[in-house]
């Protein structure tokens, strides 16, 4: 039993679970009366980006891969995060 508790994947899984609860609480408390709140949105998106990076590194084992793959996956995450923020704050004209 203690070997499971010392396993890195178990610790990352527990962290992902805790962060999921934290983002849910943030969105729930900040979204009163269904008003758009930019701070809550940014916090939840940052939490989602951190969770995505943890999944990519630990569960897809990219942290042990060649540098080009680590750079590619991290760059992809930054681009997606920037696009989501851009769509949220500025939207696409004509839509």
N, C-alpha and C positions, 0 to 999 in steps of 0.2 A: 504493500500500500504506500509506503513512504517513497518508493522509487517513482511512483506516479506523481507525487507531490514535488519531487525534485526535478522532474523532467521539464526541460525548457518549454516544450509545446504546451504542457499543462499550465505553466505560469503565464504564457502568452494568451492562451485561451481564457484564463481567469481575468487577465487584464482587458481583453476584448469584451468580455461579458460586463465587467464593471464600467467600461467606457460606454458601452451601449446603454446601460441603465442611466449613466450620467447625461448622455445626449437626450435620452427620452425625458428625463426630469427637466433638463434645460428647455427643451421645446415645449413641454407641457406647461411649465410655469411661465415661460415668456410669451406664450401664445394666447393669453387671455383675451377673450372677446374676438378671437380670430382676426386680430390686427396684424399687419405685416410689421415685423420687427427685424431690422437689419442686423442688429447685434446677435440675436438668437440664431438667425440664419447663418451668419459667418461662423459662429461657434460650432454649430452642428456640422457645417461643411468641413471645418478644420478637424473636428473629431472623426468625421468620415474619412478624411485623407490620412490621418494617423492610423486608423484601423486598416485601411487599404494597404498602407506601407507595411504594417505588421504582418498582414496575411501574405503579401508578396514575399517578404523576406523569410518568414518562418515556415509557413505552410507550403509555399511553392519552392522553398529553399533557394531563393535567388541570392541570398547572402553568401553562399558558397560558390556561386557561378562566376564566370568571367566578368571582368570589369565592364565590358561593353553591354552586357545584359543588365547589370545593375544600373548603369547610367541610363539605358533605354527605358527601363521600367520606372525609375525615379523621374525621368523627364516626362514620360507619359502621364504620370500622376500629377505633376506640376501643371502640365498643359490642360488636363481635364479639370483640375481645381480652378485654374484661371478662367477657363471657358464658363464654368458654372457660375463663378462670381460675376463675370462679364454679362452673362445672360440675365442674372438676377438684378444687377444694378442698372444696366443700360439697355438690355433687351436687344432684339433685332429690329431695326426699322422696317416698317412695312408689314409687320405681323399684327 
